[in-house]
Amino acid sequence: MKKRFDDLGVTSSMTRTGDETLDANVRPKRAQSFYGTGNDVILVSNHINAGGEGFSYHC
């Protein structure tokens, strides 16, 4: 998904790349650490569970 955003020119960041459980208070702070909390920031959370081979997405 990140590669697709990059291909489209959409700035994106990964908050996790491995199996890591984040406390509910840590999760938004980690996401906000990339871009801040300004009115011009839109945060889209995309969660893809492991366990299957491949996935598809459409833009």
Secondary structure, DSSP 8 states (H G I E B T S, - for coil): -HHHHHHHT-----S-SS-----TTHHHHHHHHHH-S-TT---------SSSS------
